[in-house]
């Protein structure tokens, strides 16, 4: 008796980065590495139109003054957790 094998499904992970378009609804805290300045990183991204990643994982190209928007609650929560475990962090992230 011959045995039929069913085809193995191919799973393709969805790894495409989705960048926010349209009007932003919240200000995000930029993810920075050691020695990086968040304000300089945002300015460079605004000039060159390159996407940034926030602490919450949100990816966007900055285009307007974030001080006019409410702070992302997920970014705020993550930053507060970092602050709790790392002495020397400011009450608020650098603008």
C-alpha positions in Angstrom: 0.0 0.0 0.0 1.5 3.4 -1.0 1.5 6.2 1.5 0.6 9.7 0.3 2.3 12.6 2.0 0.5 15.8 2.3 2.5 18.9 1.3 4.1 20.7 4.2 2.8 24.2 4.6 5.4 26.9 4.3 5.2 29.5 7.0 6.6 32.9 6.1 7.2 35.1 9.1 5.8 38.6 8.8 8.9 40.7 9.5 8.1 43.8 7.4 8.5 47.0 9.2 5.4 49.1 9.1 6.0 52.8 9.4 3.3 55.1 10.6 1.8 57.4 8.0 -0.6 60.3 8.5 -1.0 62.4 11.6 0.7 61.1 14.8 -1.6 60.5 17.8 1.1 60.3 20.5 4.7 61.3 21.2 7.0 58.4 21.6 10.3 58.0 23.4 13.1 57.2 21.0 15.1 54.0 21.6 18.8 55.0 21.9 22.0 53.1 22.3 24.9 53.9 24.7 26.3 57.3 23.9 23.5 58.3 21.5 21.6 61.5 22.0 17.8 61.2 21.5 17.3 64.8 20.3 20.1 64.5 17.7 18.7 61.2 16.5 15.3 62.7 16.0 16.7 65.8 14.2 18.7 63.6 11.9 15.6 61.4 11.2 13.5 64.5 10.4 16.2 65.8 8.0 16.8 62.6 6.2 13.3 61.1 6.5 14.6 57.9 8.1 12.4 55.9 10.5 13.0 55.7 14.2 12.0 53.0 16.7 10.3 53.9 20.0 10.7 52.1 23.3 7.3 50.5 22.7 8.4 49.2 19.3 6.4 51.7 17.2 8.3 52.8 14.0 7.7 56.2 12.5 9.4 59.0 10.6 9.2 62.2 12.8 7.6 65.1 11.1 6.3 67.5 13.7 6.9 68.8 17.2 6.1 66.0 19.7 5.5 68.5 22.5 2.0 69.1 21.1 1.0 65.4 21.6 0.3 63.3 24.6 3.1 60.9 25.6 2.6 57.2 24.5 1.6 55.3 27.7 3.6 52.2 26.6 6.8 54.2 26.1 6.2 56.0 29.4 5.7 52.7 31.3 8.9 51.2 29.8 10.9 54.3 30.6 9.7 54.3 34.2 10.7 50.6 34.5 14.2 51.5 33.1 14.4 54.4 35.6 13.5 52.1 38.5 16.5 49.8 37.7 19.0 52.4 36.5 20.3 55.2 38.7 21.1 58.4 37.0 18.2 58.5 34.5 16.2 61.7 34.4 12.6 62.0 35.6 11.7 62.6 32.0 13.7 61.6 28.9 15.6 64.3 27.2 13.6 66.3 24.7 
